[in-house]
Amino acid sequence: MATGRVPATNVAVLFAVVVVLRLRCRTQARSRLDEKFTVVIVLAFGVLIAPTGIGQGILSVLHQLVQGISQSG
């Protein structure tokens, strides 16, 4: 059912905006707590985007990249 994905997609978009804004901050000014918070946000974003079409596409690209690297080495 597509209705279950709509809120997850909207939350994923919100998390993507938050991640971009947080990563634009200067790294020298971050505390350890601030860095941990950024990691938690990025992990939550990954969990939300994983079951979507975009997440599956990213997973497919990464899988092909890893296969290419492992076959060349």
C-alpha positions in Angstrom: 0.0 0.0 0.0 1.4 3.4 -1.0 -0.3 5.2 1.9 2.1 3.7 4.4 5.1 5.1 2.5 3.9 8.7 2.1 4.6 9.7 5.7 7.9 7.9 5.7 9.0 9.6 2.5 8.0 13.0 3.9 9.9 12.4 7.1 12.9 11.2 5.0 12.8 14.4 3.0 12.7 16.4 6.3 15.7 14.4 7.6 17.6 15.0 4.4 17.1 18.7 4.8 18.3 18.6 8.4 21.3 16.5 7.4 22.3 18.9 4.7 21.9 21.9 7.0 23.9 20.2 9.8 26.7 19.2 7.5 27.1 22.7 6.3 28.2 23.8 9.8 31.9 24.2 10.4 33.4 21.0 11.8 35.7 22.9 14.2 32.8 24.4 16.1 31.1 21.0 16.8 31.1 19.4 20.2 31.1 15.6 20.7 27.4 15.7 21.6 26.7 17.7 18.4 28.6 15.1 16.3 26.8 12.2 18.0 23.5 13.9 17.3 24.4 14.3 13.6 25.3 10.6 13.4 21.9 9.7 15.0 20.1 11.9 12.4 22.0 10.3 9.5 21.3 6.8 10.8 17.6 7.6 11.2 17.6 9.0 7.6 19.1 5.8 6.4 16.5 3.7 8.1 13.7 5.8 6.6 15.1 5.8 3.1 16.0 2.1 2.9 12.6 0.7 1.9 11.9 3.4 -0.7 12.6 3.3 -4.4 15.5 5.8 -4.0 17.0 3.7 -1.2 16.8 0.5 -3.2 18.4 2.3 -6.1 21.3 3.5 -3.9 21.7 0.0 -2.6 21.8 -1.4 -6.1 24.5 1.1 -7.2 26.5 0.4 -4.1 26.2 -3.3 -4.6 27.4 -3.0 -8.2 30.3 -0.8 -7.1 31.4 -3.3 -4.4 31.2 -6.1 -6.9 33.3 -4.2 -9.4 35.9 -3.4 -6.8 36.1 -7.0 -5.5 36.4 -8.5 -9.0 39.2 -6.1 -10.0 41.2 -6.9 -6.9 
